[in-house]
Amino acid sequence: MKHEQYWAEVHEPDSKEWEGKPHGWIQWKGTNVCIDLYCVCGAHGHIDAEFFYHYECLGCGRKYAVGMNVKLIELMPEQAKFIDEGGGCGFLSDPDTKEDDGGTERT
């Protein structure tokens, strides 16, 4: 299998699922991830690793590609105020984001 075929079969459907919905896309840059994982068989595990692209369930042996999309959950004003007032890590913004044709695009 070529890389292009793998990408088209695994990651393109994941990306299309999120079109038009608030989401983020992870581009790994050698950073650590700490993640709890849940398999359809009911098993769950925990991984602390760098470059986490694939996962094998120790409960049933299923193998997974790790999706690159992250759901964004819109906050109600009182929830955002809680974060603004020190109740969380604070908000980050991308100063290079611009509006374009009804959406936003990073420049």
C-alpha positions as CSV (number, residue, x, y, z in Angstrom):
1,M,0.0,0.0,0.0
2,K,1.3,3.5,-0.8
3,H,1.2,6.4,1.6
4,E,-1.4,8.2,-0.6
5,Q,-3.7,5.3,-0.6
6,Y,-3.4,4.9,3.2
7,W,-4.2,8.6,3.8
8,A,-7.2,8.5,1.4
9,E,-8.7,5.4,3.1
10,V,-8.0,6.4,6.7
11,H,-7.6,10.1,7.3
12,E,-9.7,11.7,4.5
13,P,-13.0,10.2,5.8
14,D,-12.1,11.5,9.3
15,S,-11.5,15.0,7.9
16,K,-14.7,15.0,5.8
17,E,-16.7,14.0,8.9
18,W,-15.7,17.3,10.5
19,E,-16.4,19.7,7.5
20,G,-18.5,22.6,8.6
21,K,-18.3,21.7,12.3
22,P,-16.1,23.4,14.9
23,H,-12.9,21.4,15.2
24,G,-9.2,21.5,15.2
25,W,-6.6,19.4,13.4
26,I,-3.5,18.1,15.2
27,Q,-0.2,18.3,13.5
28,W,2.2,16.4,15.7
29,K,5.6,18.1,16.2
30,G,7.3,15.6,18.5
31,T,5.3,16.6,21.5
32,N,4.2,14.2,24.2
33,V,0.7,13.1,24.5
34,C,-1.1,11.7,27.6
35,I,-4.3,10.1,26.5
36,D,-7.0,7.7,27.8
37,L,-8.3,5.3,25.1
38,Y,-11.5,3.4,24.8
39,C,-12.0,0.5,22.4
40,V,-15.3,-0.8,21.0
41,C,-14.7,-4.0,22.9
42,G,-15.0,-2.2,26.2
43,A,-11.3,-2.2,27.1
44,H,-9.6,1.0,28.0
45,G,-6.0,2.0,28.3
46,H,-3.7,4.9,28.8
47,I,-0.7,6.0,26.7
48,D,2.1,8.5,27.5
49,A,4.2,8.8,24.3
50,E,5.6,10.9,21.5
51,F,4.5,10.6,17.9
52,F,1.3,8.7,18.7
53,Y,-0.2,7.8,15.4
54,H,-1.4,4.2,15.9
55,Y,-2.9,2.2,18.7
56,E,-3.4,-1.6,19.3
57,C,-6.0,-2.6,21.9
58,L,-4.5,-5.1,24.4
59,G,-8.0,-6.3,25.2
60,C,-9.0,-7.6,21.7
61,G,-6.1,-6.8,19.4
62,R,-7.9,-4.3,17.2
63,K,-5.6,-1.8,15.6
64,Y,-6.5,1.8,15.1
65,A,-5.1,4.9,13.3
66,V,-5.2,7.9,15.6
67,G,-7.5,10.6,14.1
68,M,-6.1,14.1,13.6
69,N,-9.3,16.0,14.4
70,V,-10.3,17.4,17.8
71,K,-13.8,18.5,18.6
72,L,-14.2,22.1,19.7
73,I,-16.9,22.6,22.3
74,E,-18.4,26.1,22.3
75,L,-18.7,27.6,25.8
76,M,-21.7,29.5,27.1
77,P,-20.8,33.1,28.3
78,E,-20.7,32.1,32.0
79,Q,-18.4,29.2,31.2
80,A,-16.0,31.4,29.2
81,K,-16.1,34.0,32.1
82,F,-15.0,31.2,34.5
83,I,-12.0,30.5,32.3
84,D,-11.2,34.2,31.9
85,E,-11.3,34.7,35.6
86,G,-8.6,32.1,36.2
87,G,-10.6,28.9,36.4
88,G,-8.6,27.2,33.6
89,C,-5.5,27.6,31.5
90,G,-6.8,30.5,29.6
91,F,-7.6,31.0,25.9
92,L,-5.2,30.9,23.0
93,S,-5.8,32.6,19.7
94,D,-4.0,32.5,16.4
95,P,-3.1,36.0,15.3
96,D,-2.6,34.8,11.7
97,T,-6.3,33.7,11.4
98,K,-8.3,35.7,8.9
99,E,-11.9,35.5,7.7
100,D,-12.3,34.4,4.1
101,D,-15.5,33.5,2.2
102,G,-17.6,33.0,5.3
103,G,-15.0,30.9,7.1
104,T,-11.6,31.3,8.6
105,E,-8.3,30.5,7.2
106,R,-4.8,30.5,8.7
107,T,-2.3,32.5,6.7
